[in-house]
Amino acid sequence: MLKTVKSTNLNGQSVVGEQIVRTFYASVTSEGNTTSNSSTVNRDLYIQNYEQVKADEDEFEAKVREIETEVFEKLATESEEE
């Protein structure tokens, strides 16, 4: 039996000048499960621009939380209707 789950994917990049320093990825399923990952692409720029990169990561995580909130609210509504 096939079971499918819809998911929302979010990708981001922390960029300094024209250089990608760090990449971010998150996937939030319609069941409320989240997978996230980040990867440092340019270690030297990451160290030199740590505060900015961390601010970008915080902004990315806030966007992930927005998506999670939407999913959780939908799940709660569906649960109440049952």
KAJO-V682406 format. One record per pair of residues at least 12 apart in sequence whose ideal C-beta (glycine too) atoms are under 8 Angstrom apart, sorted by the first residue. I is the first residue (numbers start at 0). GAP is how many residues later the second one is. Records with the same first field share a line. If there is no record, write none. Layout:
I->GAP + GAP
//
This chain:
4->24 + 25 + 26
5->23 + 24
6->20 + 21 + 22 + 23
7->19 + 20 + 59 + 63
8->16 + 17 + 18
9->14 + 15 + 16 + 17 + 18 + 50 + 53 + 54 + 57
10->12 + 13 + 14
11->12 + 13 + 44 + 48 + 51
13->38 + 39 + 42 + 43
15->29 + 32 + 33 + 36 + 37
18->23 + 26
19->21 + 22
20->19 + 20 + 21 + 24 + 25 + 28 + 32
21->16 + 17 + 18 + 19 + 20 + 24 + 31 + 34 + 35
22->15 + 16 + 18
23->12 + 13 + 14 + 32 + 33 + 36
24->12 + 13
25->34 + 38 + 41
27->36 + 39 + 40 + 43
28->42
29->41 + 44
30->44
31->36 + 39 + 40 + 43
33->30 + 34
35->25 + 28
37->19
//
